[in-house]
Amino acid sequence: MGLLPFTEEQLQRIFLWLIIAAALVAAWFIASISGATALVQAQISQSAANAGFEVRHVRVSGVERMNEDRVYERVVSQRNEPMPDVDVITIREELLELPWVKDARVSRQLPGTLAIDIVERVPHAVLQRPDHLVLVDVEGNELEPINRTDIGDRLVISGPGAVRQVKQLDNLLEAAPAISPQVRAAEWVGNRRWNLTFKSNQVLALPQGEDEAATALVSFARLDGQNRLIGGEVTTFDMRAPPRIYMRIPGRADRVLGGNDDGETTPDG
């Protein structure tokens, strides 16, 4: 004879729950007819609790970055609550209000566990507010304040309206993967274009327009590959009037590169 998939104690619990469930369904049907549903609901909850079907444990999974206590704070009121009274939909909605929570699944695990599975947002950059710094994800959702000493290699974004442009900036940097790791900060200027600051503290002023900015950045990456511009003497690369690029060197006149008819960049003059 093969081994049973359940222990005798587990089978007894299952049969007990099935009997209770059948009785409760019948009671609910009778109550619906007689108009006493509220009373029967209370009796159902009490019967379930007496049988051991109440919240005794809360299991949280998926939390890596956020403070797990924020999750428990949202469900602490459910401790010792009869399982039929646990409103998993409302609990999920409350969890989704937490800045770090991208998605959540709340389920009952009989007899007495409330299981919560969290999908966290992923920190992507640091938004510079006038008076503080805050972590944001790639969609611009603000996660939590951060100290300047904890920025690390994260990209710092600034400028009015910049938080609404985080995804667009990510797409822009993906157009030039060879130099995007060199970008330390990005400033959204005049609600229309980006200034990129490299780790070398050099600034690249890009034109407005998503396509125009991406084209300019790719062109700059090609020039950097040929001439090693990043890390050189130039402090500012101005590409706001493509295909020309103005290069500013302290103490010298601006050098200008212009585009030829084939779209290639060549020295002027």
Order of alpha helices (4+ residues) and beta strands (2+ residues): alpha-alpha-beta-alpha-alpha-beta-beta-beta-beta-beta-beta-alpha-beta-beta-beta-alpha-beta-beta-beta-beta
